[in-house]
Amino acid sequence: MLRLLPPAILDNQEMNVKQLVILLILTVGLAFCRKPETAEATRMVVVLATGDSYVIRGQEKIKATVGLPVQQEDQVEVGNGRLDIQTRGGNALRIRPGTKGSLREIAGEAGLKFELSKGGVLVSARKQAAQSDVQVITPTAIAGVRGTSFSVTVNNEGKNAKVRVLDGAVALSPRARTKKEIVLKGSTEGSLPAAVEQAIATNAEIPADAELTSRPATITPEERAERATLVVVSPEKFSEALQHADAGEMGMAADLLSRERQALLANVLPELRLDAEQVRFSSAAEVASYYSKVSSVVMKDGRTFSGALLSESPDMIVVHAREGLLELKRSEIQEIR
C-alpha cells in the first residue's frame, strides 16, 4: 500500500534538496572562479642579472635575464655578476658573485628556502604573519627569519657559515637534531662553533657544552648600499611580468621590470648620494681603505675611475669614487675590473 507523506514533510524534503543543489552549484562555481595560485606561488622572477649569472634547470643551463621565471629545485650560479630574484609576496634574494645554491622551496606569500652551497646571499624578507618561513640553509647551519635583512656566507667547501643581521632578527641553529638556537638581532653576527660544524660534518653528536654565541657587527658602507639597492617590485608588476614571460614575450617582461626597478632606485640614489657627500676622498688609496672591495671602471673615452660599485642595472652602474658618487652608463664603459 502506498503511503502518502504529510505536506509539511514533503516541503522540508524539497527544501533540503534545493539547498543541496544550490550548495553544489556554488561549490563548483567557486572552484572554477578561484584564481589559480600555484604558478605564482611556486615561482620567483629575475629582477636584476649582470655578468655570468645562470639558472640551471635539470640538464639545462640558462643565461639569467631580467624577467626569467625561477622555480622550485632550480639551481643558481653566479660568477662575476649579481643576480636579484624575488617572490610575488616581496621576499627577495641577492645572489652575490662566486655563489652557488638552489631554490629548495617557494611557498606563496610566506615560504622561501634557499640552499647555499658556496658564496653568499643577501636576504630581504618582508614582514609577515607568524606562519611565515624564510630560511637560508647551508651544509651545517639554518638561518630562519621574519621581516628583516641579513646575509649568509660560506666558504667554497660550504663550511664556516656566517650570518650577519642588518636589521630585524634571525634565528641561527645547527643543521642537525638539536634544540640549540640563538636569535641574532640587528647589527650582530653569528656563526657555529668549530666543534659543532665538525660534529655535523662527521654525523657525530653535537657536544652538549657547545654554546652558540653572537657578537656585535659593524655594518659596512657596502652592506648599507647593497640593502638599499635590493629593491622589490610590486605584486602587480610581478604578475604582469610572469604573464609576459609565459607568453614568450621576454622583452616586454624585461622592459617592465627594468623600468619598475629604475623607478624604485630613483628613490634610493639620493640617500646614497647623501651618504657619499659625508665622505670625501683625496686619493684612490683612501677609497680602497674605506671600502672592502674596489673596482676599476675604464671608460671608452679613456677615463678611469677607481671606486666601490654600489649599484648595477643593465643600463647603468653607480660608483663611489674619489670624484664622488658617479652614475655611469654601460654604453660608455669599456671594461670593469
C-alpha positions as CSV (number, residue, x, y, z in Angstrom):
1,M,0.0,0.0,0.0
2,L,1.4,3.4,-1.0
3,R,1.5,5.8,2.0
4,L,1.5,9.5,1.2
5,L,3.7,11.7,3.4
6,P,2.2,14.8,5.0
7,P,2.6,18.1,3.0
8,A,4.9,19.6,5.7
9,I,7.4,16.7,5.4
10,L,7.3,16.9,1.6
11,D,8.0,20.7,1.8
12,N,11.0,20.0,4.1
13,Q,12.4,17.4,1.8
14,E,12.0,19.6,-1.3
15,M,13.8,22.4,0.6
16,N,16.7,20.2,1.6
17,V,17.1,19.0,-2.0
18,K,17.1,22.6,-3.2
19,Q,19.6,23.6,-0.6
20,L,21.9,20.8,-1.6
21,V,21.6,21.7,-5.3
22,I,22.4,25.4,-4.6
23,L,25.3,24.4,-2.4
24,L,26.7,22.1,-5.1
25,I,26.4,24.8,-7.7
26,L,28.1,27.4,-5.5
27,T,30.9,24.9,-4.7
28,V,31.5,24.1,-8.4
29,G,31.3,27.7,-9.4
30,L,33.8,28.8,-6.8
31,A,36.2,26.0,-7.9
32,F,36.1,27.4,-11.4
33,C,36.2,31.0,-10.4
34,R,39.0,30.8,-7.9
35,K,42.2,32.4,-9.1
36,P,44.9,29.8,-9.6
37,E,47.8,30.4,-7.2
38,T,50.2,27.5,-7.9
39,A,52.0,29.1,-10.8
40,E,52.9,32.3,-9.0
41,A,53.2,30.7,-5.5
42,T,56.0,28.4,-6.5
43,R,58.0,30.7,-8.7
44,M,60.3,33.7,-8.4
45,V,61.3,36.2,-11.1
46,V,64.7,37.6,-12.0
47,V,64.7,41.4,-11.4
48,L,68.4,42.0,-12.0
49,A,71.0,39.9,-13.8
50,T,74.6,41.0,-14.6
51,G,77.8,39.3,-15.6
52,D,78.0,35.5,-15.5
53,S,74.6,34.7,-13.9
54,Y,72.9,31.4,-14.7
55,V,69.8,29.4,-13.8
56,I,70.3,25.6,-14.0
57,R,67.1,23.5,-14.6
58,G,67.8,19.8,-14.8
59,Q,70.4,19.4,-17.5
60,E,69.8,22.9,-19.0
61,K,72.0,25.9,-18.1
62,I,70.0,29.1,-18.8
63,K,71.6,32.5,-19.0
64,A,69.8,34.6,-16.4
65,T,68.0,37.6,-17.9
66,V,65.5,40.1,-16.3
67,G,62.0,38.6,-16.4
68,L,63.2,35.0,-16.4
69,P,60.9,32.8,-14.1
70,V,62.8,30.8,-11.5
71,Q,61.1,27.8,-10.0
72,Q,61.5,25.3,-7.2
73,E,64.5,23.0,-7.5
74,D,66.2,25.4,-9.9
75,Q,69.9,26.0,-9.1
76,V,71.6,29.3,-9.5
77,E,75.2,30.0,-10.3
78,V,76.8,33.5,-10.3
79,G,80.4,34.1,-11.4
80,N,81.5,37.8,-11.6
81,G,78.0,39.3,-11.7
82,R,74.9,39.8,-9.5
83,L,71.5,38.2,-9.5
84,D,68.4,39.5,-7.8
85,I,65.3,37.3,-7.6
86,Q,62.1,37.8,-5.7
87,T,58.7,36.2,-4.9
88,R,55.4,37.8,-5.6
89,G,55.0,38.4,-1.9
90,G,58.2,40.5,-1.7
91,N,60.8,38.1,-0.3
92,A,64.0,38.9,-2.3
93,L,67.5,37.4,-2.6
94,R,70.6,38.9,-4.0
95,I,72.9,36.2,-5.1
96,R,76.5,37.5,-4.8
97,P,79.5,36.9,-7.0
98,G,81.0,33.4,-6.7
99,T,77.8,31.8,-5.4
100,K,76.1,28.5,-6.0
101,G,72.8,27.4,-4.5
102,S,69.3,26.1,-5.2
103,L,65.7,27.1,-4.6
104,R,64.6,24.3,-2.3
105,E,61.1,25.7,-1.7
106,I,59.0,28.6,-2.8
107,A,55.7,28.6,-1.0
108,G,53.4,31.5,-1.7
109,E,53.5,34.7,0.3
110,A,55.2,33.3,3.3
111,G,57.6,30.5,2.5
112,L,61.1,30.6,0.9
113,K,64.0,28.2,1.4
114,F,67.3,28.7,-0.3
115,E,70.1,26.1,0.0
116,L,73.5,27.8,-0.1
117,S,76.4,25.6,-1.3
118,K,79.1,28.3,-1.6
119,G,79.4,32.1,-1.7
120,G,76.9,34.4,-0.1
121,V,73.4,35.8,-0.4
122,L,71.6,38.9,1.0
123,V,68.0,38.3,2.1
124,S,65.3,40.9,2.3
125,A,62.3,39.3,4.0
126,R,59.0,41.1,4.2
127,K,57.2,41.4,7.5
128,Q,54.8,38.5,7.5
129,A,52.4,36.6,9.7
130,A,53.7,34.1,12.3
131,Q,53.3,31.2,9.9
132,S,56.0,32.6,7.6
133,D,59.1,30.6,6.9
134,V,62.0,32.2,5.2
135,Q,65.3,30.3,5.5
136,V,68.8,30.1,4.1
137,I,70.2,26.6,4.6
138,T,73.9,25.8,4.4
139,P,75.5,22.3,4.8
140,T,75.9,23.0,8.5
141,A,73.5,25.8,9.6
142,I,70.0,27.1,9.1
143,A,69.1,30.8,9.4
144,G,65.4,31.5,9.7
145,V,63.8,34.9,9.7
146,R,60.7,37.0,9.8
147,G,60.8,40.6,8.4
148,T,64.4,41.6,8.2
149,S,67.6,41.9,6.1
150,F,70.5,39.6,6.6
151,S,73.3,38.0,4.8
152,V,74.7,34.4,4.9
153,T,78.1,33.3,3.6
154,V,80.0,30.1,3.5
155,N,83.4,29.2,2.0
156,N,84.0,27.1,-1.2
157,E,83.5,23.9,0.8
158,G,80.2,25.0,2.2
159,K,81.7,25.5,5.7
160,N,82.2,28.3,8.2
161,A,78.7,29.6,7.8
162,K,78.4,33.2,9.0
163,V,75.2,35.2,9.5
164,R,75.2,39.0,9.6
165,V,71.9,40.7,10.6
166,L,71.5,44.2,9.2
167,D,68.1,44.8,10.8
168,G,65.4,42.7,12.5
169,A,66.1,39.3,14.0
170,V,67.3,36.0,12.7
171,A,67.3,32.6,14.4
172,L,70.5,30.6,13.8
173,S,70.6,26.9,14.5
174,P,72.8,23.9,13.5
175,R,71.5,21.7,10.7
176,A,71.1,18.8,13.0
177,R,68.7,17.3,15.6
178,T,69.2,19.7,18.4
179,K,67.3,22.4,20.3
180,K,70.3,24.7,20.2
181,E,69.4,28.0,18.7
182,I,70.4,31.7,19.1
183,V,68.4,34.7,18.0
184,L,70.6,37.4,16.4
185,K,69.4,41.0,16.5
186,G,70.3,43.9,14.2
187,S,74.0,44.8,13.8
188,T,75.1,41.4,15.1
189,E,76.9,38.4,13.6
190,G,76.8,34.8,14.5
191,S,78.4,31.5,13.4
192,L,78.6,27.9,14.6
193,P,81.5,26.8,16.9
194,A,84.1,24.7,15.1
195,A,83.1,21.7,17.3
196,V,79.5,21.9,16.1
197,E,80.5,22.1,12.4
198,Q,82.8,19.2,12.8
199,A,80.1,17.1,14.5
200,I,77.7,17.8,11.7
201,A,80.3,17.0,9.0
202,T,81.1,13.6,10.6
203,N,77.5,12.8,11.6
204,A,78.5,12.8,15.3
205,E,76.5,14.0,18.2
206,I,76.8,17.7,18.9
207,P,78.7,18.4,22.2
208,A,76.3,19.2,25.0
209,D,78.5,22.1,26.2
210,A,78.8,23.7,22.8
211,E,77.3,27.2,23.0
212,L,76.1,29.4,20.1
213,T,77.2,33.0,20.6
214,S,76.8,36.3,18.9
215,R,78.9,39.4,18.6
216,P,78.4,43.0,17.5
217,A,78.9,43.6,13.8
218,T,79.7,46.9,12.2
219,I,77.5,47.3,9.1
220,T,79.8,48.3,6.3
221,P,79.1,51.0,3.7
222,E,78.8,48.3,1.0
223,E,76.3,46.4,3.1
224,R,74.2,49.5,3.6
225,A,74.2,50.3,-0.1
226,E,73.5,46.7,-1.0
227,R,70.5,46.6,1.3
228,A,69.2,49.9,-0.1
229,T,69.5,48.7,-3.7
230,L,67.9,45.3,-3.3
231,V,64.5,46.8,-4.3
232,V,61.3,44.8,-4.6
233,V,58.8,45.3,-7.4
234,S,55.1,45.3,-6.6
235,P,52.9,42.1,-6.7
236,E,51.1,43.5,-9.7
237,K,54.3,44.1,-11.7
238,F,55.5,40.7,-10.7
239,S,52.3,39.0,-12.0
240,E,52.3,41.1,-15.2
241,A,56.0,40.2,-15.9
242,L,55.3,36.5,-15.4
243,Q,52.3,36.7,-17.8
244,H,54.6,38.2,-20.5
245,A,57.3,35.5,-19.8
246,D,54.8,32.7,-20.0
247,A,53.6,34.1,-23.4
248,G,57.2,34.1,-24.6
249,E,57.3,37.9,-24.5
250,M,60.6,38.1,-22.6
251,G,61.5,41.5,-24.0
252,M,58.3,43.0,-22.6
253,A,58.8,41.3,-19.2
254,A,62.4,42.6,-19.0
255,D,61.3,46.1,-20.0
256,L,58.5,46.2,-17.5
257,L,60.7,45.1,-14.6
258,S,63.7,47.2,-15.5
259,R,61.5,50.4,-15.7
260,E,60.0,49.5,-12.3
261,R,63.3,48.8,-10.7
262,Q,64.8,52.1,-12.1
263,A,61.8,54.0,-10.6
264,L,62.4,52.4,-7.2
265,L,66.2,53.1,-7.4
266,A,65.4,56.7,-8.1
267,N,64.1,57.0,-4.5
268,V,67.3,55.3,-3.2
269,L,70.0,57.1,-5.0
270,P,69.5,60.5,-3.2
271,E,70.1,58.6,0.1
272,L,73.3,57.0,-1.3
273,R,74.4,60.4,-2.7
274,L,73.8,62.0,0.7
275,D,75.9,59.3,2.4
276,A,78.7,59.7,-0.2
277,E,78.8,63.5,0.4
278,Q,79.6,62.8,4.1
279,V,82.8,61.1,3.0
280,R,85.4,62.9,0.9
281,F,88.3,61.0,-0.7
282,S,91.5,62.7,-1.7
283,S,93.0,59.6,-3.4
284,A,92.1,56.1,-4.7
285,A,94.0,54.7,-1.8
286,E,91.5,56.3,0.6
287,V,88.7,54.8,-1.3
288,A,90.3,51.3,-1.0
289,S,90.8,51.9,2.7
290,Y,87.2,52.8,3.3
291,Y,85.6,50.1,1.2
292,S,86.5,46.4,1.4
293,K,86.2,45.9,-2.4
294,V,87.1,48.4,-5.1
295,S,86.6,48.1,-8.9
296,S,88.3,49.9,-11.7
297,V,86.0,51.3,-14.4
298,V,87.6,52.0,-17.7
299,M,85.5,54.4,-20.0
300,K,85.6,54.3,-23.8
301,D,86.9,57.9,-23.8
302,G,90.0,56.8,-21.8
303,R,88.9,58.0,-18.3
304,T,89.4,55.5,-15.4
305,F,87.5,55.6,-12.1
306,S,88.5,53.6,-9.0
307,G,85.7,53.1,-6.5
308,A,83.1,50.9,-4.9
309,L,80.4,49.5,-7.1
310,L,77.3,50.3,-5.2
311,S,74.5,49.6,-7.7
312,E,74.1,47.9,-11.1
313,S,71.5,47.7,-13.8
314,P,71.6,46.6,-17.4
315,D,71.9,50.3,-18.4
316,M,73.9,52.0,-15.6
317,I,76.2,51.5,-12.6
318,V,76.7,53.7,-9.6
319,V,80.3,54.0,-8.3
320,H,81.6,55.8,-5.2
321,A,85.0,57.1,-6.3
322,R,87.4,59.9,-5.3
323,E,85.3,62.2,-7.6
324,G,82.1,61.4,-5.6
325,L,79.1,59.3,-6.4
326,L,79.1,58.6,-10.2
327,E,76.3,57.3,-12.3
328,L,77.9,55.8,-15.4
329,K,76.1,54.5,-18.5
330,R,77.1,51.0,-19.5
331,S,77.1,52.0,-23.2
332,E,80.1,54.4,-22.3
333,I,82.0,51.8,-20.3
334,Q,84.7,49.7,-21.9
335,E,85.6,47.5,-19.0
336,I,85.0,46.9,-15.3
337,R,87.7,45.1,-13.5
